[in-house]
């Protein structure tokens, strides 16, 4: 598996089907920053995605600090699933 990190040069291996591209939100987030800074007309869109990514990471952190199954874990897990569903819906727009 390869991620979006540029030193991996993944596309040749992906095209040859010798590797699977697995995108990392940290690396993808960098692209949103670049878009937001480079194109004023896309700034709000790009930074909205950065906020979604940040919320996904926050929810995951909350999940990890609580034992699976307790009420705090369930609350954080629900929040993470809602954030993920919202991201999927927004990606279709």
C-alpha positions as CSV (number, residue, x, y, z in Angstrom):
1,X,0.0,0.0,0.0
2,X,1.1,3.5,-0.8
3,X,-0.2,6.8,0.4
4,X,-0.3,10.3,-1.2
5,X,3.1,11.2,0.1
6,X,5.1,12.5,-2.9
7,X,8.2,10.5,-2.2
8,X,6.3,7.3,-2.8
9,X,5.6,8.1,-6.5
10,X,2.6,5.7,-6.3
11,X,0.8,6.1,-9.6
12,X,3.1,3.9,-11.7
13,X,2.6,1.0,-9.2
14,X,-1.1,1.7,-8.9
15,X,-1.5,1.6,-12.7
16,X,0.5,-1.6,-12.8
17,X,-1.8,-3.0,-10.1
18,X,1.3,-3.8,-7.9
19,X,0.2,-1.4,-5.2
20,X,-3.1,0.0,-3.7
21,X,-3.3,3.7,-3.2
22,X,-4.5,4.5,0.3
23,X,-5.0,8.2,0.9
24,X,-4.2,9.7,4.3
25,X,-6.3,12.6,5.5
26,X,-3.1,14.3,6.7
27,X,-1.6,14.3,3.3
28,X,-4.8,15.1,1.5
29,X,-5.4,18.0,3.9
30,X,-2.2,19.6,2.6
31,X,-3.7,19.7,-0.9
32,X,-6.7,21.5,0.5
33,X,-4.4,24.1,2.1
34,X,-2.6,24.6,-1.2
35,X,-5.9,25.0,-3.1
36,X,-7.3,27.4,-0.5
37,X,-4.1,29.6,-0.6
38,X,-3.7,29.5,-4.4
39,X,-7.3,30.1,-5.5
40,X,-9.2,32.7,-3.6
41,X,-12.5,31.5,-5.2
42,X,-12.0,28.1,-3.7
43,X,-10.7,29.2,-0.3
44,X,-14.0,28.6,1.7
45,X,-14.5,25.2,0.0
46,X,-11.0,24.1,0.8
47,X,-11.0,25.2,4.4
48,X,-14.5,23.7,4.9
49,X,-12.9,20.4,4.0
50,X,-10.0,21.0,6.4
51,X,-12.6,21.6,9.2
52,X,-14.3,18.3,8.4
53,X,-10.9,16.5,8.5
54,X,-10.1,18.1,11.8
55,X,-13.5,17.0,13.2
56,X,-12.9,13.5,12.0
57,X,-9.5,13.4,13.9
58,X,-11.1,14.9,17.0
59,X,-13.8,12.3,17.1
60,X,-11.2,9.5,16.6
61,X,-9.1,10.9,19.5
62,X,-12.1,10.9,21.7
63,X,-12.9,7.3,20.8
64,X,-9.4,6.2,21.6
65,X,-9.2,7.7,25.1
66,X,-12.3,5.7,26.2
67,X,-12.7,2.0,26.6
68,X,-14.8,0.5,23.8
69,X,-18.4,0.2,24.7
70,X,-18.7,2.8,27.4
71,X,-21.0,5.8,27.0
72,X,-18.2,8.3,26.1
73,X,-16.8,5.9,23.5
74,X,-20.3,5.4,22.0
75,X,-20.8,9.2,21.9
76,X,-17.5,9.8,20.1
77,X,-18.0,6.9,17.8
78,X,-21.4,8.2,16.8
79,X,-19.9,11.7,16.2
80,X,-17.2,10.2,14.1
81,X,-19.7,8.2,12.0
82,X,-21.8,11.3,11.5
83,X,-18.8,13.3,10.4
84,X,-17.8,10.6,8.0
85,X,-21.3,10.4,6.6
86,X,-21.4,14.2,6.1
87,X,-18.1,14.0,4.3
88,X,-19.3,11.4,2.0
89,X,-22.5,13.3,1.3
90,X,-20.5,16.5,0.7
91,X,-18.1,14.7,-1.7
92,X,-21.1,13.8,-3.9
93,X,-22.2,17.4,-4.3
